[in-house]
């Protein structure tokens, strides 16, 4: 039987206190803070980060499929899972699938992965869910929506958590939606949603799952639900028959926000971090119905110790106090365009040639003198040998700042542009843009790690590459 073999997550470094939103518009705001994707992040870059966290120590050659779930994917028609597979440098025979259209897309993808592994058509499938959902400025969703991602590996070997059961029900209801002609998420009147939607549907579906598998609420150590806010989460937990004080840990709503299709999986990752062998968990994900998964930890769960997951990402943060900066990153305000020559549209032919070096971040290592260099060359820069190289990936390497500069004249949504020359552990020197940094804190000798980000958006094309950032704890 298929089960969970690894997990990972990603929460952006940047956080915005909800009080700052209320201060901008007047009135009172919800307590806590929300996670905010940086200007160069989106659902794909966050999914990549979660996937990297999930696959630490895993042989990527054993992955048979990438499933990506989001309601805010950067492309409406172009497969994002194929892009993620290329960034991870997976074999091109890997199965890639995108899931969307519902907040249940994450658990829809997870169920599809379970079915594929159980049927024998795949051995290991990596499921990623991520969202950066647009919300009306000044609206209640601007307070509650947060950004984040989760990744779960489904396989048959070295299972850290068994999937004991799956139960689902659909529910056709216009409570939360966004049409193809709209930018922002809509919702109906709150009393209607409370009485006909979220909590009652979860409670009914959980009851069906418990009946099917002959289980009782007290047999579960914890539950992992998606939720629009803490109040509705508490209602759903109580209506489903669980103890809101002992069986749920509401850490996402106060500190991250409602992360959409990724939230239930992120909540599950948080519970897996605390669970042990024999602990039974229940995950419920609402969206046009409800998916319920019954999960039980094995003794191999204790082997997963090197993930950033939820806890470490929560502890690593940088607050922003400028609400206008947040609006600018989100594209909610129009500012005077820079007086520059317009950027040329990225060339699909050039992007194709750069798949391995740019998306996968591969250079080469000379097999004669062992010198590492980027980009890939035919002639070694040191010993001058020709065509004696092996592939060398920089994406997972740490480095130190050898030199840097701040460009206050360059066009950026987060000025100044910080360019840094990085010396990598194991060799290699590359000049990269630095993100997620405080310009005043950048220094020579600073430890940095690599992060996959958006470079630009020109004429309908997203151009991605790697940047460096100060190493997160």
C-alpha positions in Angstrom: 0.0 0.0 0.0 1.1 3.5 -0.8 2.0 5.9 2.0 3.9 9.1 2.8 7.6 8.7 2.5 8.7 12.4 3.0 7.4 15.9 3.6 8.5 19.5 3.2 7.1 23.0 3.3 7.9 26.6 2.5 6.8 29.8 4.1 8.2 33.1 2.7 10.6 35.1 4.8 8.5 38.3 4.6 5.6 38.8 7.0 3.2 41.7 7.3 1.4 42.5 10.5 -2.4 42.6 10.0 -2.4 45.8 12.1 -0.5 47.5 9.2 -3.3 46.8 6.8 -5.9 48.2 9.3 -3.7 51.3 9.9 -3.7 52.0 6.1 -7.5 51.9 5.8 -8.7 52.7 9.2 -10.8 50.6 11.6 -9.6 47.5 13.4 -7.8 44.5 12.0 -7.3 40.9 12.9 -4.5 40.0 15.2 -1.3 38.3 14.1 0.5 38.5 10.8 0.5 37.0 7.3 3.2 35.5 5.2 3.9 37.5 2.0 5.5 36.2 -1.1 8.3 38.5 -2.1 8.0 40.4 -5.4 10.0 37.7 -7.2 8.0 34.8 -5.8 4.9 33.0 -7.0 3.2 29.6 -6.7 5.9 27.9 -8.8 8.9 29.2 -7.0 7.3 28.4 -3.6 6.5 24.9 -4.9 10.1 24.4 -5.9 11.3 25.5 -2.5 8.9 23.0 -0.8 10.0 20.3 -3.2 13.6 20.9 -2.3 12.8 20.7 1.4 10.8 17.5 0.8 13.5 15.7 -1.2 16.5 16.2 1.0 18.5 13.0 1.1 16.2 11.5 -1.6 17.4 10.0 -4.8 15.7 12.2 -7.4 16.2 9.5 -10.0 13.6 7.4 -8.2 10.8 10.0 -8.7 8.2 8.9 -11.3 5.9 11.9 -11.2 5.4 15.6 -10.2 1.9 16.7 -9.4 1.4 20.5 -8.8 -1.7 22.0 -7.3 -2.7 25.7 -7.1 -5.5 28.1 -7.7 -3.1 30.9 -8.5 -0.7 29.2 -11.0 1.3 31.8 -13.0 0.1 30.3 -16.3 -3.5 29.5 -17.3 -2.3 27.4 -20.3 1.1 26.0 -19.7 2.0 23.1 -17.4 3.8 24.3 -14.3 4.6 20.8 -13.1 6.8 20.4 -16.2 8.7 23.5 -15.2 9.2 22.2 -11.7 10.4 18.9 -13.0 13.0 20.7 -15.2 14.2 22.8 -12.2 14.7 19.6 -10.2 16.5 18.1 -13.3 14.2 15.1 -13.4 14.2 12.6 -16.3 11.9 13.8 -19.0 9.9 10.6 -18.8 8.6 11.7 -15.4 4.8 12.1 -15.3 3.8 15.7 -14.8 0.3 16.9 -13.9 -1.3 20.2 -12.8 -4.4 20.4 -10.6 -6.4 23.5 -10.0 -9.9 25.0 -9.9 -10.6 24.3 -6.2 -9.1 24.6 -2.8 -9.2 20.8 -2.8 -6.7 20.6 -5.6 -3.9 19.8 -3.2 -5.7 16.8 -1.8 -7.0 15.9 -5.2 -3.4 15.6 -6.4 -2.5 13.7 -3.3 -5.3 11.2 -3.9 -4.3 10.8 -7.5 -0.7 10.1 -6.4 -2.0 7.4 -4.0 -4.0 5.8 -6.7 -1.1 5.8 -9.2 1.3 4.2 -6.7 -1.3 1.7 -5.5 -2.1 0.7 -9.1 1.6 0.1 -9.8 1.9 2.7 -12.5 4.4 4.7 -10.4 6.7 4.1 -7.4 7.3 7.6 -6.1 5.3 10.7 -6.8 6.1 14.2 -5.5 2.9 16.3 -4.8 3.4 20.0 -4.4 0.7 22.6 -3.5 1.3 26.4 -3.4 -0.8 29.5 -3.6 -0.5 33.3 -3.8 -4.2 34.2 -3.9 -5.2 37.7 -5.0 -7.5 39.6 -2.6 -9.3 42.9 -2.8 -7.3 45.6 -1.0 -9.2 46.6 2.2 -11.3 43.4 2.1 -11.5 40.8 4.7 -9.5 38.3 2.5 -6.6 40.7 2.4 -6.3 40.2 6.2 -6.7 36.4 6.1 -4.9 35.2 2.9 -1.3 34.2 3.3 1.2 32.6 1.0 2.9 29.2 1.4 3.6 25.8 0.0 3.8 22.1 1.0 5.2 19.0 -0.6 4.5 15.4 0.2 6.2 12.3 -1.4 4.0 9.3 -1.9 5.6 5.9 -2.3 5.7 2.3 -1.2 9.1 2.0 0.4 10.4 3.5 3.7 6.9 4.8 4.6 6.9 7.3 7.4 3.1 7.6 7.6 0.6 5.1 6.4 -2.6 6.2 4.6 -5.2 4.1 6.3 -8.2 5.5 4.5 -9.6 8.1 2.1 -13.1 9.5 2.0 -14.6 12.3 -0.1 -17.8 14.1 -0.8 -18.6 16.8 -3.3 -20.8 19.8 -2.5 -22.0 22.2 -5.2 -22.2 25.6 -3.5 -21.4 29.1 -4.5 -19.5 30.2 -1.4 -15.9 30.8 -2.6 -15.2 31.3 -6.3 -13.2 33.2 -8.9 -14.3 33.3 -12.5 -12.1 33.3 -15.6 -12.9 37.0 -16.0 -12.0 38.1 -12.5 -8.7 38.8 -10.6 -10.0 38.5 -7.1 -11.6 35.8 -5.0 -15.3 36.3 -4.3 -17.4 34.9 -1.5 -21.1 35.0 -0.5 -22.6 36.4 2.7 -20.9 35.0 5.8 -23.9 33.6 7.6 -24.8 31.6 4.5 -21.3 30.2 4.3 -21.2 29.3 8.0 -24.6 27.5 7.9 -24.2 25.7 4.5 -20.6 25.5 3.6 -17.3 25.1 5.4 -17.9 23.7 8.9 -21.1 21.6 8.2 -19.6 20.0 5.1 -16.3 19.1 6.9 -18.3 17.7 9.8 -20.5 15.6 7.5 -17.6 14.2 5.5 -15.5 13.5 8.6 -18.5 11.6 10.1 -18.7 9.5 6.9 -15.0 8.7 7.0 -15.2 7.7 10.7 -18.2 5.5 10.0 -16.5 3.9 7.0 -13.3 3.0 8.9 -15.0 2.3 12.2 -13.1 5.0 14.1 -13.9 7.5 16.8 -12.6 11.1 17.2 -10.8 10.3 20.4 -8.6 7.8 18.5 -6.8 10.6 16.7 -3.8 12.5 18.2 -4.5 15.6 16.0 -6.4 16.9 13.0 -5.1 19.0 10.1 -7.8 21.1 8.5 -7.7 24.0 6.0 -9.5 27.0 7.2 -10.3 30.6 6.3 -9.7 31.8 9.9 -9.3 30.6 13.4 -13.0 31.0 14.3 -14.2 28.8 11.5 -11.5 26.3 12.2 -12.7 26.0 15.8 -16.3 25.6 14.6 -15.4 22.8 12.1 -13.3 21.0 14.7 -16.0 21.0 17.3 -18.8 20.1 14.8 -16.7 17.1 13.7 -16.5 15.9 17.3 -12.9 16.7 18.1 -11.5 18.6 21.0 -10.4 22.1 19.8 -8.0 22.5 22.8 -6.1 19.2 22.5 -6.5 17.9 19.0 -5.8 20.9 16.8 -2.8 23.3 16.7 -3.9 26.5 14.9 -0.4 27.8 14.1 -1.1 28.8 10.4 -3.9 31.3 10.7 -2.2 33.6 13.3 1.2 33.5 11.8 0.9 32.7 8.0 -2.7 33.0 6.9 -5.1 31.0 4.7 -2.7 29.5 2.1 -5.5 28.1 -0.1 -4.8 24.8 -1.8 -1.6 24.4 0.3 -3.1 24.9 3.7 -4.3 21.4 4.6 -1.0 19.9 3.5 0.9 22.5 5.4 -1.2 21.7 8.5 -0.4 18.0 8.0 3.3 18.7 7.8 3.1 20.7 11.0 1.4 17.7 12.7 3.8 15.2 11.2 6.6 17.2 12.8 5.1 16.5 16.2 3.8 13.0 15.6 5.4 9.6 16.5 5.0 6.0 15.6 1.4 4.8 16.1 -0.1 8.4 16.2 -3.2 8.7 14.1 -3.9 12.0 12.2 -6.9 13.1 10.2 -6.6 15.6 7.4 -9.7 17.3 6.0 -9.6 19.7 3.1 -12.6 21.8 2.1 -13.4 23.2 -1.3 -16.6 22.4 -3.3 -16.8 19.4 -1.0 -14.3 17.8 1.3 -11.5 15.2 1.1 -10.6 13.3 4.3 -7.4 11.3 4.7 -6.7 9.1 7.7 -3.0 8.8 8.4 -0.9 6.8 10.9 2.8 7.4 11.8 5.3 4.7 11.6 8.6 4.2 13.4 10.4 5.7 10.4 8.8 9.1 11.0 11.5 9.9 13.6 14.1 9.6 10.8 12.9 12.9 9.2 15.0 15.4 11.1 16.6 17.7 8.5 13.5 19.5 7.1 12.8 23.1 7.6 9.1 22.2 7.4 6.7 24.5 9.2 8.5 25.1 12.6 11.8 26.3 11.2 10.1 28.4 8.5 7.9 30.1 11.2 10.9 30.9 13.3 12.7 32.6 10.3 11.0 35.8 9.3 11.5 39.4 8.4 8.7 41.9 9.1 7.8 44.7 6.7 6.0 47.8 8.0 5.3 49.6 4.7 1.9 48.5 3.4 2.4 50.4 0.2 5.5 48.2 -0.5 3.2 45.2 -0.2 0.7 46.7 -2.6 3.5 47.4 -5.1 4.7 43.8 -5.0 1.2 42.6 -5.5 0.6 44.8 -8.5 -2.3 46.6 -6.8 -1.0 50.1 -7.5 0.1 51.7 -10.8 3.3 53.8 -10.6 5.0 55.7 -13.3 6.9 53.3 -15.6 10.7 53.6 -15.7 12.1 55.7 -18.6 14.0 52.9 -20.1 14.1 51.0 -23.4 11.3 48.3 -23.1 12.6 44.9 -22.3 12.6 42.4 -25.2 10.4 39.3 -24.9 12.3 36.3 -23.7 13.2 34.0 -26.6 11.7 30.5 -26.4 14.6 29.1 -28.3 17.1 30.7 -25.9 15.1 29.5 -22.9 15.1 26.0 -24.3 18.9 26.0 -24.7 19.2 27.2 -21.1 16.9 24.6 -19.5 19.7 22.7 -17.8 22.1 25.6 -17.0 19.5 28.2 -16.1 16.5 26.3 -14.6 18.5 23.3 -13.3 21.5 25.6 -12.4 24.1 23.2 -13.7 27.7 24.1 -14.5 30.5 21.7 -15.1 33.5 20.2 -13.2 36.7 19.4 -15.0 37.5 15.7 -14.7 41.2 16.5 -15.3 41.9 19.3 -12.7 38.6 19.2 -10.8 37.9 22.9 -11.3 34.3 23.9 -11.0 32.9 26.5 -13.4 29.7 28.2 -14.6 28.3 28.3 -17.2 29.2 25.1 -18.9 32.3 25.3 -21.1 34.1 23.1 -23.6 37.6 24.4 -22.6 38.6 24.3 -18.9 39.5 27.8 -17.7 42.3 26.4 -15.6 44.0 23.4 -17.2 42.8 24.1 -20.8 41.7 20.5 -21.4 38.9 20.1 -23.9 35.5 18.4 -23.4 36.6 16.7 -20.2 33.7 17.7 -17.9 31.0 16.2 -15.7 27.7 18.0 -14.7 27.9 20.0 -11.5 24.8 21.4 -9.8 25.0 24.7 -7.9 21.3 24.8 -6.7 22.0 22.9 -3.5 25.4 24.5 -2.7 26.1 27.2 -0.1 28.4 30.1 -0.7 29.9 33.2 0.7 29.7 36.8 -0.6 33.1 37.7 -2.1 31.9 41.2 -3.2 28.7 43.1 -3.6 27.1 46.3 -4.8 23.8 48.1 -4.4 22.3 49.7 -7.6 19.8 52.4 -6.7 19.3 53.4 -10.4 18.3 50.0 -11.7 14.6 49.2 -12.2 13.3 47.0 -9.3 10.2 46.5 -7.2 12.5 46.2 -4.2 15.3 48.8 -4.7 18.2 48.8 -4.5 19.2 45.9 -6.7 21.8 43.9 -4.8 24.3 42.2 -7.0 26.7 39.8 -5.3 29.7 37.7 -6.4 29.5 34.3 -4.7 32.2 31.9 -4.0 30.7 28.4 -3.6 31.7 25.7 -1.2 33.5 23.1 -3.4 34.5 25.7 -6.0 32.9 28.0 -8.5 32.2 31.7 -8.6 29.0 33.3 -9.9 27.5 36.8 -9.9 23.9 36.7 -8.7 21.2 39.0 -7.6 20.5 38.8 -3.9 16.9 38.6 -2.6 15.2 38.4 0.9 18.0 40.7 2.2 18.3 43.8 4.3 20.6 46.0 2.2 22.2 47.4 5.3 23.0 43.9 6.6 24.8 42.6 3.5 28.5 42.1 4.1 31.5 40.4 2.5 31.8 36.8 3.9 28.0 36.5 4.5 26.8 32.9 4.1 24.2 32.6 1.3 22.0 29.8 -0.2 20.4 29.5 -3.6 16.7 30.2 -4.2 14.7 29.8 -7.4 12.9 33.1 -8.3 11.2 35.1 -11.0 13.5 37.4 -12.9 10.9 39.3 -15.0 7.5 39.1 -16.7 7.6 40.4 -20.3 4.8 40.1 -22.9 3.1 37.2 -21.3 6.3 35.2 -20.5 7.7 34.5 -17.0 11.5 34.3 -16.9 12.8 32.3 -14.0 16.4 31.9 -12.7 18.3 31.5 -9.5 19.2 34.1 -7.0 21.1 34.0 -3.7 19.7 35.0 -0.3 21.2 35.1 3.2 21.1 31.6 4.6 17.9 30.9 6.6 18.2 29.1 9.9 
